[in-house]
């Protein structure tokens, strides 16, 4: 059974940065594609980006250039570095591995002044 845990969320002012982490048990990130999604209050969950097993990354248009995905294969972690955060980035952020249908519990990111 694959278990994912996100961390690193919090409150930040507009223009600030946060780095989210996703830790996995039962799976190696280096062997799968890892997705990040977010869900704002009253809205549907939306795709943010993904990192493929070969380290290729893809991003949703509104975060491209501000968010960066990376992976630490030794520690088996995936990171979502978020820079120049905007109020509209406020959401619960989730990591997901499609291959296992595994979601984390989410971590809250709040961007406000």
C-alpha positions in Angstrom: 0.0 0.0 0.0 1.3 3.4 -1.0 1.1 6.2 1.5 1.8 9.9 0.7 2.3 12.7 3.1 2.6 16.4 2.2 4.2 19.0 4.3 5.5 22.6 4.2 2.3 24.5 3.8 1.6 27.6 5.8 0.8 31.3 5.5 2.8 33.6 3.4 2.4 37.2 2.1 1.9 37.8 -1.7 5.3 37.6 -3.4 6.6 35.1 -0.9 7.8 31.6 -1.2 7.1 28.2 0.2 8.5 24.7 -0.5 6.1 21.8 -0.2 7.3 18.3 0.2 5.7 14.9 -0.6 7.0 11.8 1.2 6.1 8.3 0.1 6.1 4.9 1.6 5.5 1.9 -0.5 6.7 3.6 -3.7 9.8 5.1 -5.2 9.3 8.5 -6.8 12.1 7.8 -9.2 10.0 5.1 -10.8 6.7 6.9 -11.2 5.1 10.2 -12.4 4.2 12.3 -9.4 1.4 14.9 -9.8 0.5 17.9 -7.7 -3.0 19.2 -7.5 -4.6 21.9 -5.5 -8.1 22.7 -4.3 -9.3 26.1 -3.3 -12.4 26.6 -1.2 -15.6 26.1 -3.2 -13.6 25.0 -6.3 -12.8 21.8 -8.0 -9.4 20.2 -7.5 -7.1 21.3 -10.3 -3.8 20.1 -11.7 -0.7 22.1 -10.8 2.1 20.1 -12.3 3.9 16.7 -12.6 7.4 15.3 -12.5 8.1 12.2 -14.6 10.5 9.5 -13.6 13.1 11.0 -16.0 12.8 14.3 -14.2 10.9 16.0 -17.0 8.4 18.5 -15.5 5.2 20.0 -16.7 3.2 22.9 -15.2 -0.2 24.4 -15.4 0.0 27.7 -17.2 -0.8 29.9 -14.3 2.1 28.5 -12.2 4.7 28.1 -14.9 7.7 30.1 -14.2 6.8 30.5 -10.5 6.6 26.8 -9.4 9.3 24.2 -9.7 9.1 20.5 -9.2 12.1 18.5 -8.2 12.9 15.1 -6.7 15.4 13.8 -4.1 15.8 10.2 -5.0 18.0 9.4 -1.9 15.4 10.7 0.5 12.5 9.7 -1.7 10.9 13.1 -1.6 9.3 15.3 -4.2 9.4 19.0 -3.8 7.2 21.8 -5.1 9.0 25.1 -4.8 6.5 27.9 -5.1 7.8 31.5 -5.6 6.1 34.8 -6.2 3.0 33.4 -4.6 -0.3 35.1 -5.2 -3.6 35.1 -3.3 -5.1 32.9 -6.0 -2.6 30.2 -5.1 -4.4 29.8 -1.8 -5.5 26.2 -1.7 -4.9 22.8 -0.2 -2.1 21.1 -2.1 -2.0 17.4 -2.7 0.5 15.0 -4.3 -0.7 12.0 -6.2 0.7 9.0 -7.9 -1.7 7.8 -10.6 -0.1 4.4 -10.9 -1.2 3.6 -7.4 -4.2 5.8 -7.1 -2.6 7.3 -4.0 -3.3 10.7 -2.6 -1.8 12.5 0.3 -3.9 14.2 3.0 -3.0 17.7 1.6 -1.2 20.7 3.1 -2.8 24.1 3.3 -1.2 27.1 1.6 -2.6 30.5 2.4 -1.4 33.6 0.6 -2.6 36.9 2.0 -1.5 40.2 3.3 
